[in-house]
Amino acid sequence: MDCDTTGVEPDIALVKYKLLAGGGMLKIVNRGVPDALRRLGYKPKEIDGIIAHIEKFDTIEDVEEDGKKVQSGLKPEHLPVFDCAFKPYRGKRSIHYLAHLKMMAAAQPFISGAISKTVNMPNESTVEEIRDTYVQAWKMGLKCVAIYRDGSKRSQPLNTKKTNDGAEKAASGTAALEKRIRELEAEIISLRAESGKPLRRRLTDTRTAVTHKFDIAGHEGYLTVGLFEDGHPGELFITMAKEGSTIGGLMDAIGTLTSMALQYGVPLDALVRKFAHQRFEPSGFTKNPDIRNAASITDYVFRWMALQFIPGYREAAASRNQPELAIPGLLEEEKKRVNRPVRELAIAEDHDGDAGDPDNGVPRRPGPARTVKSLSDSVAHFQQDAPTCPSCGHVAVRNGACYKCLNCGESLGCS
């Protein structure tokens, strides 16, 4: 049990390295070298020098070190005794492949089956040498033979050098992993620097839009809302009709600010809570049944956007409005006033010559004067284009070149 090899299999090398399954490497040194050296007549001091040479250079042969030859202390005639299956990393000698076959041929007559042994061949073996190995095995009467060429596989469990493929792969894998870790750390630093910066979501060049016309106390305008692909608003344009540059410029500024806020991710409900119900002129009644009265253009714009794009806002706003209560007899009264009979016009009668004829030089007698029954009748012909009062909603009456409300006294343009 204390042998370095069993059966007819020679040792791979005097010093070999074994890759472990869990990682790492194990160095295995042949333990039969000191006994062989003692049997060959070497003194203890010479044996210690040869063993130290093997441990340092992984071979019992003489080696070249920095251009100088380093001798192991072994006599040249004793080198074949220590030949192994593979050539050492810094050596030149190994067992010839025919020696493997001769050893197997010596044991084959005493074995009923085939011999489980591998014929180890050097890495530089040619096709002709491998073919000759099979032919020689057949000639020697071997029942089977297995050939392995050193380095023919990507990895092998035993190697003759410390810097083998497995270690190199492990080292390269570790280097690649460290490089990847450094790249990820740099990317994390970059992402942390970018995380504090706002991200703008721009609309496509061709986008869907919604246009709405509004009227606030006679001030007309148009709202155009550009939409993202998911239907959410992304930009706002406010165009005022028949207004000066001041209101138009302010509305353009509000539209631009709202567009930037929406594209930078500000929630629409936050904008609605901030800008809805702001009170400034122009304000008044609107033609939108969902927004009966607007405190300002800004109030109307953001309340309308909330009705269109915030789920549940319409229902919540409807619950806050005053409900429409049915008035008994209102419908019948409206029908009576709409369908009231029209007073018949007076029929022109023929007049005698004495009644007066301007064509004949006779003046016509004046007819009866029209009776004015109320103030409304006296100003009725001025009311064809009268606007509604922005405060109470009554129809205003003309007051010189302007209008005023007879119900609450509000003046529309005149002091």
Kinemage of the C-alpha trace (Angstrom):
@kinemage 1
@onewidth
@group {chain A} dominant
@subgroup {mainchain}
@vectorlist {calphas} color= white
{ca met a 1} P 0.000 0.000 0.000
{ca asp a 2} L 3.030 2.280 0.221
{ca cys a 3} L 3.763 2.094 -3.513
{ca asp a 4} L 3.487 5.164 -5.716
{ca thr a 5} L 2.004 3.078 -8.531
{ca thr a 6} L 0.184 -0.249 -8.734
{ca gly a 7} L 0.498 -3.053 -11.260
{ca val a 8} L 2.325 -2.456 -14.519
{ca glu a 9} L 1.418 1.253 -14.728
{ca pro a 10} L 4.462 3.566 -14.433
{ca asp a 11} L 4.363 6.829 -12.534
{ca ile a 12} L 3.215 9.875 -14.487
{ca ala a 13} L 6.145 11.967 -13.249
{ca leu a 14} L 8.338 12.273 -10.188
{ca val a 15} L 6.498 15.516 -9.364
{ca lys a 16} L 2.947 15.982 -10.570
{ca tyr a 17} L 0.116 18.394 -9.912
{ca lys a 18} L -3.495 17.303 -9.467
{ca leu a 19} L -6.460 19.605 -9.973
{ca leu a 20} L -9.074 19.307 -7.223
{ca ala a 21} L -12.784 19.255 -8.047
{ca gly a 22} L -13.585 22.021 -5.558
{ca gly a 23} L -10.762 24.226 -6.806
{ca gly a 24} L -7.102 24.402 -5.967
{ca met a 25} L -4.163 22.142 -6.778
{ca leu a 26} L -2.343 19.310 -5.000
{ca lys a 27} L 1.391 18.657 -5.453
{ca ile a 28} L 2.297 14.938 -5.406
{ca val a 29} L 5.965 13.880 -5.032
{ca asn a 30} L 7.204 10.352 -5.692
{ca arg a 31} L 8.277 8.805 -2.359
{ca gly a 32} L 10.378 5.998 -3.857
{ca val a 33} L 13.256 8.209 -5.059
{ca pro a 34} L 15.235 8.243 -1.752
{ca asp a 35} L 15.131 4.425 -1.483
{ca ala a 36} L 16.209 4.053 -5.105
{ca leu a 37} L 19.106 6.440 -4.590
{ca arg a 38} L 20.275 4.533 -1.496
{ca arg a 39} L 20.190 1.268 -3.416
{ca leu a 40} L 22.219 2.893 -6.170
{ca gly a 41} L 24.904 3.747 -3.572
{ca tyr a 42} L 24.413 7.448 -3.044
{ca lys a 43} L 25.396 8.977 0.290
{ca pro a 44} L 22.803 10.770 2.494
{ca lys a 45} L 24.207 14.203 1.664
{ca glu a 46} L 24.056 13.445 -2.045
{ca ile a 47} L 20.506 12.111 -1.633
{ca asp a 48} L 19.395 15.344 0.115
{ca gly a 49} L 20.902 17.440 -2.695
{ca ile a 50} L 19.130 15.394 -5.398
{ca ile a 51} L 15.766 15.578 -3.526
{ca ala a 52} L 16.160 19.365 -3.127
{ca his a 53} L 16.845 19.622 -6.877
{ca ile a 54} L 13.662 17.636 -7.645
{ca glu a 55} L 11.545 19.774 -5.333
{ca lys a 56} L 12.855 22.999 -6.868
{ca phe a 57} L 12.827 22.125 -10.564
{ca asp a 58} L 10.234 19.254 -10.651
{ca thr a 59} L 12.747 16.977 -12.445
{ca ile a 60} L 15.778 14.872 -11.595
{ca glu a 61} L 17.581 15.939 -14.786
{ca asp a 62} L 20.042 18.777 -15.133
{ca val a 63} L 18.338 22.077 -16.038
{ca glu a 64} L 19.253 25.473 -17.451
{ca glu a 65} L 18.823 28.397 -15.015
{ca asp a 66} L 19.666 31.970 -16.114
{ca gly a 67} L 21.921 30.654 -18.858
{ca lys a 68} L 23.788 28.338 -16.469
{ca lys a 69} L 23.513 24.586 -16.193
{ca val a 70} L 22.345 23.369 -12.778
{ca gln a 71} L 23.328 19.766 -12.099
{ca ser a 72} L 21.166 17.512 -9.990
{ca gly a 73} L 23.993 15.301 -8.744
{ca leu a 74} L 22.637 12.142 -10.405
{ca lys a 75} L 24.991 10.133 -12.537
{ca pro a 76} L 23.995 10.032 -16.254
{ca glu a 77} L 23.924 6.200 -16.333
{ca his a 78} L 21.216 6.221 -13.622
{ca leu a 79} L 18.774 8.503 -15.484
{ca pro a 80} L 16.777 5.656 -17.158
{ca val a 81} L 15.919 4.298 -13.698
{ca phe a 82} L 13.847 7.395 -12.962
{ca asp a 83} L 12.110 7.793 -16.336
{ca cys a 84} L 8.310 8.255 -16.111
{ca ala a 85} L 5.303 8.151 -18.436
{ca phe a 86} L 5.336 11.910 -19.175
{ca lys a 87} L 8.282 14.149 -19.859
{ca pro a 88} L 8.906 16.619 -17.007
{ca tyr a 89} L 8.108 20.260 -17.651
{ca arg a 90} L 11.806 21.197 -17.491
{ca gly a 91} L 13.163 17.805 -18.557
{ca lys a 92} L 13.656 15.885 -21.768
{ca arg a 93} L 13.325 12.201 -20.866
{ca ser a 94} L 10.264 9.909 -20.696
{ca ile a 95} L 9.431 6.217 -21.161
{ca his a 96} L 9.214 5.268 -24.845
{ca tyr a 97} L 5.790 4.084 -25.951
{ca leu a 98} L 7.212 0.704 -26.947
{ca ala a 99} L 8.275 0.173 -23.317
{ca his a 100} L 4.614 0.354 -22.301
{ca leu a 101} L 3.747 -2.314 -24.868
{ca lys a 102} L 6.633 -4.615 -23.811
{ca met a 103} L 5.583 -4.424 -20.157
{ca met a 104} L 2.020 -5.341 -21.105
{ca ala a 105} L 3.252 -8.132 -23.399
{ca ala a 106} L 5.250 -9.598 -20.518
{ca ala a 107} L 2.153 -9.766 -18.320
{ca gln a 108} L -0.462 -10.710 -20.988
{ca pro a 109} L 0.234 -14.510 -20.992
{ca phe a 110} L -0.654 -14.671 -17.314
{ca ile a 111} L -3.947 -12.765 -17.650
{ca ser a 112} L -7.103 -14.244 -19.156
{ca gly a 113} L -8.572 -10.886 -20.119
{ca ala a 114} L -7.262 -7.623 -21.432
{ca ile a 115} L -4.989 -5.309 -19.421
{ca ser a 116} L -6.437 -2.008 -18.235
{ca lys a 117} L -3.451 0.160 -18.942
{ca thr a 118} L -2.900 3.330 -20.944
{ca val a 119} L 0.004 3.801 -23.334
{ca asn a 120} L 1.131 7.355 -22.613
{ca met a 121} L 2.651 9.178 -25.563
{ca pro a 122} L 4.237 12.638 -25.695
{ca asn a 123} L 2.439 15.649 -27.078
{ca glu a 124} L 4.599 15.777 -30.206
{ca ser a 125} L 3.695 12.216 -31.272
{ca thr a 126} L 2.877 11.810 -34.958
{ca val a 127} L 0.103 9.891 -36.684
{ca glu a 128} L 2.621 7.330 -37.893
{ca glu a 129} L 3.850 6.686 -34.349
{ca ile a 130} L 0.318 6.181 -33.052
{ca arg a 131} L -0.433 3.792 -35.927
{ca asp a 132} L 2.771 1.895 -35.227
{ca thr a 133} L 1.722 1.553 -31.558
{ca tyr a 134} L -1.450 -0.326 -32.547
{ca val a 135} L 0.478 -2.523 -34.995
{ca gln a 136} L 3.148 -3.409 -32.415
{ca ala a 137} L 0.464 -4.176 -29.814
{ca trp a 138} L -1.169 -6.596 -32.272
{ca lys a 139} L 2.162 -8.241 -33.023
{ca met a 140} L 2.879 -8.695 -29.292
{ca gly a 141} L -0.460 -10.429 -28.783
{ca leu a 142} L -2.118 -7.812 -26.637
{ca lys a 143} L -5.866 -8.182 -26.430
{ca cys a 144} L -6.474 -4.443 -26.331
{ca val a 145} L -4.594 -1.185 -26.025
{ca ala a 146} L -5.542 2.387 -25.045
{ca ile a 147} L -3.481 5.374 -26.174
{ca tyr a 148} L -3.411 8.841 -24.610
{ca arg a 149} L -1.396 11.700 -26.083
{ca asp a 150} L -0.307 14.284 -23.536
{ca gly a 151} L -2.290 17.524 -23.861
{ca ser a 152} L -4.827 16.070 -26.315
{ca lys a 153} L -7.723 17.044 -24.005
{ca arg a 154} L -8.672 20.510 -22.877
{ca ser a 155} L -8.056 19.570 -19.257
{ca gln a 156} L -6.564 16.535 -17.532
{ca pro a 157} L -6.448 15.645 -13.823
{ca leu a 158} L -2.655 15.206 -13.618
{ca asn a 159} L -0.079 17.587 -15.057
{ca thr a 160} L 3.680 17.921 -14.892
{ca lys a 161} L 3.763 21.694 -14.356
{ca lys a 162} L 2.214 24.000 -11.851
{ca thr a 163} L 1.018 26.533 -14.424
{ca asn a 164} L -1.385 24.114 -16.102
{ca asp a 165} L -4.518 24.761 -18.104
{ca gly a 166} L -6.865 24.562 -15.139
{ca ala a 167} L -4.869 27.039 -13.099
{ca glu a 168} L -4.522 29.368 -16.055
{ca lys a 169} L -8.267 29.193 -16.660
{ca ala a 170} L -8.952 29.856 -12.994
{ca ala a 171} L -6.548 32.802 -13.029
{ca ser a 172} L -8.002 34.175 -16.255
{ca gly a 173} L -11.515 33.670 -14.924
{ca thr a 174} L -10.621 35.528 -11.743
{ca ala a 175} L -9.047 38.365 -13.732
{ca ala a 176} L -12.115 38.625 -15.970
{ca leu a 177} L -14.374 38.608 -12.904
{ca glu a 178} L -12.362 41.366 -11.248
{ca lys a 179} L -12.481 43.407 -14.440
{ca arg a 180} L -16.248 42.964 -14.657
{ca ile a 181} L -16.614 43.994 -11.015
{ca arg a 182} L -14.659 47.179 -11.674
{ca glu a 183} L -16.865 47.926 -14.701
{ca leu a 184} L -20.028 47.413 -12.636
{ca glu a 185} L -18.711 49.635 -9.857
{ca ala a 186} L -17.981 52.390 -12.369
{ca glu a 187} L -21.463 51.973 -13.839
{ca ile a 188} L -23.030 52.188 -10.371
{ca ile a 189} L -21.143 55.415 -9.678
{ca ser a 190} L -22.356 56.845 -12.992
{ca leu a 191} L -25.958 55.811 -12.288
{ca arg a 192} L -25.825 57.381 -8.834
{ca ala a 193} L -24.619 60.624 -10.374
{ca glu a 194} L -27.434 60.500 -12.961
{ca ser a 195} L -30.125 59.478 -10.472
{ca gly a 196} L -30.468 63.008 -9.110
{ca lys a 197} L -31.008 64.527 -12.533
{ca pro a 198} L -34.555 64.825 -13.912
{ca leu a 199} L -35.397 62.794 -16.996
{ca arg a 200} L -37.450 64.405 -19.750
{ca arg a 201} L -39.845 62.248 -21.745
{ca arg a 202} L -40.282 63.863 -25.145
{ca leu a 203} L -43.203 63.301 -27.480
{ca thr a 204} L -42.732 61.815 -30.913
{ca asp a 205} L -42.654 64.077 -33.954
{ca thr a 206} L -46.066 62.757 -35.003
{ca arg a 207} L -48.412 62.618 -32.047
{ca thr a 208} L -52.152 62.464 -31.298
{ca ala a 209} L -53.751 65.658 -29.967
{ca val a 210} L -57.114 66.852 -28.603
{ca thr a 211} L -58.429 70.354 -29.425
{ca his a 212} L -61.166 72.036 -27.333
{ca lys a 213} L -62.893 75.381 -27.841
{ca phe a 214} L -63.912 77.374 -24.752
{ca asp a 215} L -65.767 80.583 -24.019
{ca ile a 216} L -65.412 82.405 -20.706
{ca ala a 217} L -67.721 85.430 -20.437
{ca gly a 218} L -67.344 86.136 -24.136
{ca his a 219} L -63.574 85.478 -24.250
{ca glu a 220} L -63.022 82.638 -26.689
{ca gly a 221} L -59.982 80.434 -26.996
{ca tyr a 222} L -58.721 76.997 -27.978
{ca leu a 223} L -56.882 74.298 -26.003
{ca thr a 224} L -54.671 71.774 -27.804
{ca val a 225} L -53.327 68.880 -25.718
{ca gly a 226} L -50.676 66.585 -27.247
{ca leu a 227} L -50.760 62.972 -26.049
{ca phe a 228} L -48.128 60.311 -25.413
{ca glu a 229} L -48.502 56.843 -26.915
{ca asp a 230} L -50.278 55.671 -23.743
{ca gly a 231} L -52.881 58.458 -23.979
{ca his a 232} L -51.512 60.632 -21.164
{ca pro a 233} L -51.109 64.387 -21.815
{ca gly a 234} L -47.603 65.548 -22.708
{ca glu a 235} L -47.970 69.138 -23.927
{ca leu a 236} L -50.442 72.040 -23.832
{ca phe a 237} L -51.073 74.944 -26.202
{ca ile a 238} L -53.482 77.788 -25.305
{ca thr a 239} L -54.616 80.091 -28.131
{ca met a 240} L -56.770 83.100 -27.331
{ca ala a 241} L -59.048 84.636 -29.952
{ca lys a 242} L -59.383 88.437 -30.304
{ca glu a 243} L -57.074 89.152 -27.370
{ca gly a 244} L -54.074 91.412 -27.061
{ca ser a 245} L -50.477 90.351 -26.773
{ca thr a 246} L -50.513 90.439 -22.956
{ca ile a 247} L -53.054 87.670 -22.364
{ca gly a 248} L -51.790 85.716 -25.366
{ca gly a 249} L -48.221 85.839 -24.075
{ca leu a 250} L -49.283 84.793 -20.578
{ca met a 251} L -51.251 81.854 -21.948
{ca asp a 252} L -48.291 80.782 -24.084
{ca ala a 253} L -46.062 80.877 -21.001
{ca ile a 254} L -48.554 78.805 -18.980
{ca gly a 255} L -48.817 76.274 -21.804
{ca thr a 256} L -45.023 75.956 -22.087
{ca leu a 257} L -44.566 75.538 -18.331
{ca thr a 258} L -47.324 72.930 -18.212
{ca ser a 259} L -45.778 71.034 -21.150
{ca met a 260} L -42.332 70.960 -19.482
{ca ala a 261} L -43.836 69.818 -16.192
{ca leu a 262} L -45.765 66.972 -17.837
{ca gln a 263} L -42.711 65.805 -19.818
{ca tyr a 264} L -40.545 65.808 -16.675
{ca gly a 265} L -43.019 63.576 -14.865
{ca val a 266} L -45.014 66.008 -12.718
{ca pro a 267} L -48.412 64.333 -12.063
{ca leu a 268} L -51.372 66.065 -13.656
{ca asp a 269} L -53.410 65.874 -10.446
{ca ala a 270} L -50.660 67.867 -8.666
{ca leu a 271} L -50.888 70.592 -11.317
{ca val a 272} L -54.680 70.614 -11.047
{ca arg a 273} L -54.575 70.997 -7.264
{ca lys a 274} L -52.133 73.908 -7.643
{ca phe a 275} L -53.697 75.906 -10.497
{ca ala a 276} L -57.428 75.111 -10.397
{ca his a 277} L -59.785 77.723 -8.858
{ca gln a 278} L -57.332 80.599 -9.225
{ca arg a 279} L -59.326 83.818 -9.486
{ca phe a 280} L -58.451 86.656 -11.852
{ca glu a 281} L -59.969 88.296 -14.902
{ca pro a 282} L -61.312 87.339 -17.350
{ca ser a 283} L -63.775 85.147 -15.455
{ca gly a 284} L -67.455 84.299 -15.643
{ca phe a 285} L -69.928 81.837 -17.089
{ca thr a 286} L -68.914 79.346 -19.742
{ca lys a 287} L -70.700 77.268 -22.347
{ca asn a 288} L -69.300 74.022 -20.949
{ca pro a 289} L -71.994 72.171 -18.973
{ca asp a 290} L -69.314 70.488 -16.839
{ca ile a 291} L -67.724 73.816 -15.877
{ca arg a 292} L -70.548 76.303 -15.399
{ca asn a 293} L -68.445 79.133 -14.002
{ca ala a 294} L -64.700 79.703 -14.415
{ca ala a 295} L -62.772 81.875 -11.958
{ca ser a 296} L -60.065 82.466 -14.597
{ca ile a 297} L -58.695 81.037 -17.809
{ca thr a 298} L -56.140 79.023 -15.799
{ca asp a 299} L -58.930 77.644 -13.636
{ca tyr a 300} L -60.878 76.547 -16.723
{ca val a 301} L -57.837 75.003 -18.461
{ca phe a 302} L -56.754 72.776 -15.582
{ca arg a 303} L -60.273 71.784 -14.538
{ca trp a 304} L -61.022 70.778 -18.129
{ca met a 305} L -57.798 68.735 -18.322
{ca ala a 306} L -58.702 67.058 -15.046
{ca leu a 307} L -62.120 66.138 -16.408
{ca gln a 308} L -60.537 64.635 -19.503
{ca phe a 309} L -57.465 62.837 -18.170
{ca ile a 310} L -57.843 62.160 -14.418
{ca pro a 311} L -60.036 59.107 -13.701
{ca gly a 312} L -62.773 59.806 -11.165
{ca tyr a 313} L -62.422 63.608 -11.242
{ca arg a 314} L -65.646 64.093 -13.218
{ca glu a 315} L -67.657 62.044 -10.718
{ca ala a 316} L -66.084 63.843 -7.767
{ca ala a 317} L -66.775 67.254 -9.335
{ca ala a 318} L -70.367 66.311 -10.132
{ca ser a 319} L -70.975 65.376 -6.516
{ca arg a 320} L -69.743 68.801 -5.352
{ca asn a 321} L -71.984 70.782 -7.736
{ca gln a 322} L -75.479 71.894 -6.735
{ca pro a 323} L -77.966 69.269 -7.965
{ca glu a 324} L -80.582 70.246 -10.498
{ca leu a 325} L -83.893 70.239 -8.625
{ca ala a 326} L -87.176 69.871 -10.481
{ca ile a 327} L -89.502 72.908 -10.155
{ca pro a 328} L -93.186 71.981 -10.328
{ca gly a 329} L -94.978 73.595 -13.257
{ca leu a 330} L -91.759 75.007 -14.788
{ca leu a 331} L -92.020 73.025 -17.995
{ca glu a 332} L -95.658 74.069 -18.590
{ca glu a 333} L -94.808 77.702 -17.939
{ca glu a 334} L -91.925 77.585 -20.422
{ca lys a 335} L -94.213 76.107 -23.053
{ca lys a 336} L -96.765 78.859 -22.520
{ca arg a 337} L -94.218 81.607 -22.919
{ca val a 338} L -92.577 80.051 -25.954
{ca asn a 339} L -95.880 79.296 -27.684
{ca arg a 340} L -97.687 82.561 -26.778
{ca pro a 341} L -99.821 83.995 -29.631
{ca val a 342} L -98.284 86.726 -31.748
{ca arg a 343} L -100.157 90.009 -31.671
{ca glu a 344} L -101.649 90.712 -35.078
{ca leu a 345} L -100.277 93.700 -36.937
{ca ala a 346} L -102.615 96.559 -37.907
{ca ile a 347} L -103.878 96.317 -41.462
{ca ala a 348} L -103.189 99.370 -43.587
{ca glu a 349} L -106.423 101.016 -44.679
{ca asp a 350} L -107.105 102.987 -47.787
{ca his a 351} L -107.351 106.741 -47.142
{ca asp a 352} L -109.381 109.247 -49.079
{ca gly a 353} L -107.794 112.151 -50.851
{ca asp a 354} L -108.733 114.410 -47.992
{ca ala a 355} L -106.832 112.248 -45.596
{ca gly a 356} L -103.722 113.606 -47.156
{ca asp a 357} L -101.493 112.485 -49.938
{ca pro a 358} L -97.880 113.597 -50.000
{ca asp a 359} L -97.682 112.888 -53.674
{ca asn a 360} L -100.586 115.254 -54.284
{ca gly a 361} L -99.130 117.863 -51.995
{ca val a 362} L -101.637 117.115 -49.207
{ca pro a 363} L -99.968 116.334 -45.895
{ca arg a 364} L -100.842 112.994 -44.258
{ca arg a 365} L -102.485 113.117 -40.882
{ca pro a 366} L -100.359 111.719 -38.127
{ca gly a 367} L -101.337 108.258 -36.855
{ca pro a 368} L -101.607 107.169 -33.251
{ca ala a 369} L -98.260 107.189 -31.353
{ca arg a 370} L -96.700 103.836 -30.159
{ca thr a 371} L -97.163 103.327 -26.461
{ca val a 372} L -94.074 102.318 -24.407
{ca lys a 373} L -95.227 100.054 -21.590
{ca ser a 374} L -91.851 99.166 -19.927
{ca leu a 375} L -88.182 100.073 -19.916
{ca ser a 376} L -87.367 96.842 -21.683
{ca asp a 377} L -89.496 97.858 -24.630
{ca ser a 378} L -87.619 101.132 -24.928
{ca val a 379} L -84.212 99.453 -25.112
{ca ala a 380} L -85.230 96.285 -26.909
{ca his a 381} L -83.706 97.399 -30.197
{ca phe a 382} L -80.335 97.833 -28.418
{ca gln a 383} L -80.265 94.241 -27.123
{ca gln a 384} L -79.569 92.350 -30.306
{ca asp a 385} L -75.852 91.851 -29.460
{ca ala a 386} L -75.933 92.379 -25.691
{ca pro a 387} L -73.641 90.062 -23.645
{ca thr a 388} L -74.455 88.395 -20.348
{ca cys a 389} L -73.289 89.845 -17.050
{ca pro a 390} L -70.119 88.064 -15.851
{ca ser a 391} L -71.249 88.407 -12.223
{ca cys a 392} L -74.895 87.338 -12.143
{ca gly a 393} L -75.630 86.104 -15.666
{ca his a 394} L -78.391 88.543 -16.574
{ca val a 395} L -78.463 90.095 -20.008
{ca ala a 396} L -76.716 93.472 -19.912
{ca val a 397} L -78.138 96.583 -21.528
{ca arg a 398} L -76.370 99.215 -23.570
{ca asn a 399} L -74.998 102.134 -21.613
{ca gly a 400} L -73.625 104.581 -24.145
{ca ala a 401} L -70.924 102.728 -26.061
{ca cys a 402} L -70.727 99.986 -23.384
{ca tyr a 403} L -73.060 97.722 -21.438
{ca lys a 404} L -74.233 97.534 -17.852
{ca cys a 405} L -76.260 95.067 -15.823
{ca leu a 406} L -79.585 96.336 -14.473
{ca asn a 407} L -79.742 93.452 -11.982
{ca cys a 408} L -76.496 93.864 -10.036
{ca gly a 409} L -75.072 97.092 -11.428
{ca glu a 410} L -71.977 95.538 -12.987
{ca ser a 411} L -70.422 97.671 -15.721
{ca leu a 412} L -68.900 96.049 -18.802
{ca gly a 413} L -66.234 98.422 -19.987
{ca cys a 414} L -67.559 101.767 -18.750
{ca ser a 415} L -67.024 103.337 -15.362
